[in-house]
Amino acid sequence: MLFDNIAITALEAAATGAKRVAVFDFDVHHGNGTEDICWTDRGWNFLGAPASAYPYTGAANRGRNCFNYPVAPGASREVYRAALTQALDD
């Protein structure tokens, strides 16, 4: 059995009174399962910066609260930081 730890954490935060929840997913693949969970709750924002290791996911924004900022596989920390900065500025 697999657990989506960040989604469980975000659900707990929302259940215990957090007014806003944001998830920033940054690793070698798009967190499409986490995005699916966040997408159904309009009070959350999902910010993804996948390294595009899995094609055809994470290239476009979804709905009004799931925003993706793809980066190339092997990208440097600076590139990830720039994606996060852009996500927070948007």
VMD Tcl script that builds the backbone (N, CA, C; Angstrom):
set m [mol new atoms 270]
animate dup $m
set s [atomselect $m all]
$s set {name element resname resid chain x y z} {
  {N N MET 1 A 0.844 -1.171 0.000}
  {CA C MET 1 A 0.000 0.000 0.000}
  {C C MET 1 A 0.890 1.235 0.000}
  {N N LEU 2 A 0.529 2.200 -0.805}
  {CA C LEU 2 A 1.266 3.450 -0.889}
  {C C LEU 2 A 0.483 4.565 -0.218}
  {N N PHE 3 A 1.198 5.453 0.436}
  {CA C PHE 3 A 0.587 6.617 1.064}
  {C C PHE 3 A 1.201 7.869 0.475}
  {N N ASP 4 A 0.377 8.848 0.201}
  {CA C ASP 4 A 0.850 10.137 -0.287}
  {C C ASP 4 A 1.031 11.025 0.942}
  {N N ASN 5 A 2.251 11.006 1.500}
  {CA C ASN 5 A 2.505 11.702 2.769}
  {C C ASN 5 A 2.181 13.180 2.727}
  {N N ILE 6 A 2.506 13.850 1.635}
  {CA C ILE 6 A 2.236 15.282 1.585}
  {C C ILE 6 A 0.736 15.543 1.520}
  {N N ALA 7 A 0.007 14.718 0.799}
  {CA C ALA 7 A -1.444 14.899 0.748}
  {C C ALA 7 A -2.066 14.630 2.124}
  {N N ILE 8 A -1.574 13.620 2.825}
  {CA C ILE 8 A -2.068 13.337 4.177}
  {C C ILE 8 A -1.770 14.518 5.090}
  {N N THR 9 A -0.574 15.076 4.986}
  {CA C THR 9 A -0.201 16.235 5.797}
  {C C THR 9 A -1.080 17.430 5.469}
  {N N ALA 10 A -1.315 17.669 4.184}
  {CA C ALA 10 A -2.168 18.794 3.780}
  {C C ALA 10 A -3.604 18.595 4.250}
  {N N LEU 11 A -4.114 17.380 4.164}
  {CA C LEU 11 A -5.459 17.086 4.668}
  {C C LEU 11 A -5.551 17.360 6.166}
  {N N GLU 12 A -4.525 16.961 6.904}
  {CA C GLU 12 A -4.497 17.204 8.348}
  {C C GLU 12 A -4.448 18.703 8.650}
  {N N ALA 13 A -3.632 19.427 7.911}
  {CA C ALA 13 A -3.552 20.881 8.116}
  {C C ALA 13 A -4.915 21.527 7.884}
  {N N ALA 14 A -5.580 21.142 6.807}
  {CA C ALA 14 A -6.903 21.698 6.515}
  {C C ALA 14 A -7.920 21.290 7.575}
  {N N ALA 15 A -7.846 20.053 8.036}
  {CA C ALA 15 A -8.800 19.556 9.030}
  {C C ALA 15 A -8.621 20.208 10.395}
  {N N THR 16 A -7.416 20.714 10.667}
  {CA C THR 16 A -7.156 21.316 11.975}
  {C C THR 16 A -7.148 22.842 11.922}
  {N N GLY 17 A -7.730 23.396 10.850}
  {CA C GLY 17 A -7.961 24.823 10.829}
  {C C GLY 17 A -7.124 25.672 9.914}
  {N N ALA 18 A -6.193 25.091 9.155}
  {CA C ALA 18 A -5.406 25.906 8.228}
  {C C ALA 18 A -6.337 26.511 7.179}
  {N N LYS 19 A -6.240 27.790 6.984}
  {CA C LYS 19 A -7.101 28.483 6.013}
  {C C LYS 19 A -6.602 28.285 4.585}
  {N N ARG 20 A -5.281 28.169 4.431}
  {CA C ARG 20 A -4.687 27.995 3.113}
  {C C ARG 20 A -3.632 26.896 3.176}
  {N N VAL 21 A -3.573 26.086 2.150}
  {CA C VAL 21 A -2.584 25.013 2.068}
  {C C VAL 21 A -1.939 25.087 0.690}
  {N N ALA 22 A -0.624 25.040 0.656}
  {CA C ALA 22 A 0.107 24.994 -0.614}
  {C C ALA 22 A 1.050 23.803 -0.587}
  {N N VAL 23 A 1.133 23.117 -1.698}
  {CA C VAL 23 A 2.025 21.970 -1.849}
  {C C VAL 23 A 2.995 22.303 -2.972}
  {N N PHE 24 A 4.299 22.234 -2.693}
  {CA C PHE 24 A 5.319 22.431 -3.722}
  {C C PHE 24 A 6.015 21.104 -3.943}
  {N N ASP 25 A 5.793 20.523 -5.103}
  {CA C ASP 25 A 6.344 19.210 -5.442}
  {C C ASP 25 A 7.568 19.407 -6.328}
  {N N PHE 26 A 8.710 18.947 -5.853}
  {CA C PHE 26 A 9.936 19.107 -6.635}
  {C C PHE 26 A 10.751 17.828 -6.556}
  {N N ASP 27 A 10.697 17.063 -7.589}
  {CA C ASP 27 A 11.536 15.874 -7.688}
  {C C ASP 27 A 11.588 15.440 -9.139}
  {N N VAL 28 A 11.989 14.200 -9.388}
  {CA C VAL 28 A 12.237 13.779 -10.759}
  {C C VAL 28 A 10.987 13.450 -11.560}
  {N N HIS 29 A 9.845 13.447 -10.940}
  {CA C HIS 29 A 8.633 13.170 -11.702}
  {C C HIS 29 A 7.501 14.058 -11.224}
  {N N HIS 30 A 6.532 14.193 -12.085}
  {CA C HIS 30 A 5.351 15.003 -11.761}
  {C C HIS 30 A 4.505 14.271 -10.725}
  {N N GLY 31 A 4.092 14.982 -9.696}
  {CA C GLY 31 A 3.266 14.390 -8.643}
  {C C GLY 31 A 1.799 14.385 -9.028}
  {N N ASN 32 A 1.469 13.640 -10.080}
  {CA C ASN 32 A 0.103 13.679 -10.577}
  {C C ASN 32 A -0.912 13.137 -9.580}
  {N N GLY 33 A -0.527 12.205 -8.717}
  {CA C GLY 33 A -1.456 11.732 -7.686}
  {C C GLY 33 A -1.747 12.829 -6.675}
  {N N THR 34 A -0.711 13.531 -6.240}
  {CA C THR 34 A -0.894 14.648 -5.316}
  {C C THR 34 A -1.687 15.753 -5.996}
  {N N GLU 35 A -1.380 16.028 -7.252}
  {CA C GLU 35 A -2.132 17.038 -7.994}
  {C C GLU 35 A -3.607 16.659 -8.055}
  {N N ASP 36 A -3.917 15.392 -8.290}
  {CA C ASP 36 A -5.313 14.944 -8.338}
  {C C ASP 36 A -6.030 15.223 -7.024}
  {N N ILE 37 A -5.361 14.990 -5.909}
  {CA C ILE 37 A -5.962 15.234 -4.600}
  {C C ILE 37 A -6.163 16.734 -4.381}
  {N N CYS 38 A -5.157 17.528 -4.711}
  {CA C CYS 38 A -5.248 18.985 -4.522}
  {C C CYS 38 A -6.270 19.605 -5.452}
  {N N TRP 39 A -6.371 19.096 -6.662}
  {CA C TRP 39 A -7.252 19.666 -7.674}
  {C C TRP 39 A -8.706 19.613 -7.233}
  {N N THR 40 A -9.057 18.614 -6.469}
  {CA C THR 40 A -10.451 18.468 -6.045}
  {C C THR 40 A -10.815 19.394 -4.901}
  {N N ASP 41 A -9.839 20.037 -4.277}
  {CA C ASP 41 A -10.104 20.941 -3.162}
  {C C ASP 41 A -9.667 22.343 -3.560}
  {N N ARG 42 A -10.622 23.215 -3.848}
  {CA C ARG 42 A -10.313 24.553 -4.347}
  {C C ARG 42 A -9.601 25.437 -3.324}
  {N N GLY 43 A -9.519 25.012 -2.080}
  {CA C GLY 43 A -8.825 25.786 -1.069}
  {C C GLY 43 A -7.327 25.527 -1.033}
  {N N TRP 44 A -6.849 24.636 -1.877}
  {CA C TRP 44 A -5.438 24.289 -1.884}
  {C C TRP 44 A -4.783 24.779 -3.160}
  {N N ASN 45 A -3.494 25.003 -3.117}
  {CA C ASN 45 A -2.708 25.267 -4.319}
  {C C ASN 45 A -1.633 24.205 -4.429}
  {N N PHE 46 A -1.484 23.680 -5.619}
  {CA C PHE 46 A -0.439 22.710 -5.921}
  {C C PHE 46 A 0.535 23.376 -6.870}
  {N N LEU 47 A 1.803 23.412 -6.508}
  {CA C LEU 47 A 2.843 23.986 -7.345}
  {C C LEU 47 A 3.843 22.885 -7.658}
  {N N GLY 48 A 3.920 22.500 -8.903}
  {CA C GLY 48 A 4.812 21.410 -9.281}
  {C C GLY 48 A 5.978 21.895 -10.111}
  {N N ALA 49 A 7.148 21.386 -9.815}
  {CA C ALA 49 A 8.343 21.655 -10.621}
  {C C ALA 49 A 8.990 20.323 -10.967}
  {N N PRO 50 A 8.281 19.498 -11.737}
  {CA C PRO 50 A 8.832 18.180 -12.054}
  {C C PRO 50 A 9.982 18.288 -13.041}
  {N N ALA 51 A 10.885 17.352 -12.953}
  {CA C ALA 51 A 12.032 17.313 -13.866}
  {C C ALA 51 A 11.686 16.577 -15.157}
  {N N SER 52 A 10.419 16.363 -15.401}
  {CA C SER 52 A 9.927 15.795 -16.656}
  {C C SER 52 A 10.482 14.417 -16.971}
  {N N ALA 53 A 10.776 13.623 -15.966}
  {CA C ALA 53 A 11.259 12.268 -16.210}
  {C C ALA 53 A 10.134 11.368 -16.713}
  {N N TYR 54 A 8.921 11.696 -16.393}
  {CA C TYR 54 A 7.768 10.965 -16.907}
  {C C TYR 54 A 7.051 11.890 -17.881}
  {N N PRO 55 A 7.048 11.559 -19.184}
  {CA C PRO 55 A 6.494 12.479 -20.185}
  {C C PRO 55 A 4.978 12.609 -20.102}
  {N N TYR 56 A 4.510 13.709 -20.624}
  {CA C TYR 56 A 3.090 14.005 -20.805}
  {C C TYR 56 A 2.341 14.314 -19.524}
  {N N THR 57 A 3.032 14.530 -18.418}
  {CA C THR 57 A 2.356 15.001 -17.220}
  {C C THR 57 A 3.143 16.174 -16.660}
  {N N GLY 58 A 2.452 17.088 -16.042}
  {CA C GLY 58 A 3.101 18.207 -15.389}
  {C C GLY 58 A 3.542 19.319 -16.309}
  {N N ALA 59 A 3.174 19.260 -17.581}
  {CA C ALA 59 A 3.601 20.294 -18.513}
  {C C ALA 59 A 2.661 21.492 -18.522}
  {N N ALA 60 A 1.430 21.295 -18.070}
  {CA C ALA 60 A 0.436 22.367 -18.136}
  {C C ALA 60 A -0.236 22.549 -16.780}
  {N N ASN 61 A -0.779 23.730 -16.593}
  {CA C ASN 61 A -1.565 23.990 -15.387}
  {C C ASN 61 A -2.890 23.246 -15.487}
  {N N ARG 62 A -3.532 23.063 -14.335}
  {CA C ARG 62 A -4.780 22.318 -14.297}
  {C C ARG 62 A -5.754 23.034 -13.386}
  {N N GLY 63 A -6.911 23.332 -13.902}
  {CA C GLY 63 A -7.919 24.007 -13.095}
  {C C GLY 63 A -7.453 25.394 -12.670}
  {N N ARG 64 A -7.989 25.843 -11.540}
  {CA C ARG 64 A -7.642 27.169 -11.028}
  {C C ARG 64 A -6.638 27.128 -9.890}
  {N N ASN 65 A -6.165 25.936 -9.523}
  {CA C ASN 65 A -5.281 25.871 -8.360}
  {C C ASN 65 A -4.108 24.902 -8.489}
  {N N CYS 66 A -3.876 24.360 -9.658}
  {CA C CYS 66 A -2.734 23.466 -9.853}
  {C C CYS 66 A -1.843 24.039 -10.945}
  {N N PHE 67 A -0.668 24.479 -10.545}
  {CA C PHE 67 A 0.242 25.186 -11.440}
  {C C PHE 67 A 1.552 24.414 -11.534}
  {N N ASN 68 A 2.001 24.196 -12.745}
  {CA C ASN 68 A 3.214 23.417 -12.975}
  {C C ASN 68 A 4.283 24.271 -13.637}
  {N N TYR 69 A 5.494 24.122 -13.177}
  {CA C TYR 69 A 6.659 24.846 -13.675}
  {C C TYR 69 A 7.741 23.816 -13.996}
  {N N PRO 70 A 7.625 23.120 -15.141}
  {CA C PRO 70 A 8.561 22.041 -15.455}
  {C C PRO 70 A 10.002 22.529 -15.593}
  {N N VAL 71 A 10.905 21.702 -15.150}
  {CA C VAL 71 A 12.340 21.945 -15.314}
  {C C VAL 71 A 12.959 20.705 -15.963}
  {N N ALA 72 A 14.104 20.900 -16.573}
  {CA C ALA 72 A 14.773 19.805 -17.272}
  {C C ALA 72 A 15.376 18.810 -16.276}
  {N N PRO 73 A 15.407 17.528 -16.636}
  {CA C PRO 73 A 16.086 16.553 -15.786}
  {C C PRO 73 A 17.535 16.983 -15.534}
  {N N GLY 74 A 17.999 16.807 -14.311}
  {CA C GLY 74 A 19.360 17.170 -13.950}
  {C C GLY 74 A 19.543 18.652 -13.679}
  {N N ALA 75 A 18.451 19.384 -13.572}
  {CA C ALA 75 A 18.536 20.831 -13.353}
  {C C ALA 75 A 19.232 21.133 -12.024}
  {N N SER 76 A 19.864 22.278 -11.982}
  {CA C SER 76 A 20.586 22.703 -10.786}
  {C C SER 76 A 19.621 23.231 -9.719}
  {N N ARG 77 A 20.132 23.407 -8.514}
  {CA C ARG 77 A 19.337 23.994 -7.437}
  {C C ARG 77 A 18.850 25.380 -7.820}
  {N N GLU 78 A 19.683 26.121 -8.525}
  {CA C GLU 78 A 19.315 27.478 -8.929}
  {C C GLU 78 A 18.084 27.467 -9.831}
  {N N VAL 79 A 18.002 26.477 -10.730}
  {CA C VAL 79 A 16.848 26.370 -11.622}
  {C C VAL 79 A 15.594 26.054 -10.810}
  {N N TYR 80 A 15.713 25.127 -9.846}
  {CA C TYR 80 A 14.569 24.821 -8.985}
  {C C TYR 80 A 14.163 26.044 -8.160}
  {N N ARG 81 A 15.144 26.775 -7.632}
  {CA C ARG 81 A 14.831 27.988 -6.869}
  {C C ARG 81 A 14.121 29.012 -7.749}
  {N N ALA 82 A 14.542 29.132 -8.991}
  {CA C ALA 82 A 13.896 30.069 -9.909}
  {C C ALA 82 A 12.450 29.638 -10.174}
  {N N ALA 83 A 12.223 28.334 -10.299}
  {CA C ALA 83 A 10.854 27.836 -10.492}
  {C C ALA 83 A 9.991 28.145 -9.276}
  {N N LEU 84 A 10.534 27.939 -8.083}
  {CA C LEU 84 A 9.787 28.245 -6.864}
  {C C LEU 84 A 9.512 29.737 -6.764}
  {N N THR 85 A 10.500 30.556 -7.056}
  {CA C THR 85 A 10.302 32.009 -7.023}
  {C C THR 85 A 9.210 32.418 -7.998}
  {N N GLN 86 A 9.258 31.867 -9.208}
  {CA C GLN 86 A 8.225 32.182 -10.197}
  {C C GLN 86 A 6.852 31.732 -9.702}
  {N N ALA 87 A 6.783 30.541 -9.116}
  {CA C ALA 87 A 5.509 30.034 -8.602}
  {C C ALA 87 A 4.952 30.950 -7.521}
  {N N LEU 88 A 5.798 31.394 -6.622}
  {CA C LEU 88 A 5.332 32.260 -5.544}
  {C C LEU 88 A 4.967 33.655 -6.039}
  {N N ASP 89 A 5.653 34.115 -7.088}
  {CA C ASP 89 A 5.338 35.419 -7.659}
  {C C ASP 89 A 4.031 35.409 -8.440}
  {N N ASP 90 A 3.733 34.268 -9.072}
  {CA C ASP 90 A 2.492 34.164 -9.847}
  {C C ASP 90 A 1.328 34.104 -8.903}
}
mol reanalyze $m
mol bondsrecalc $m
mol representation Tube
mol addrep $m
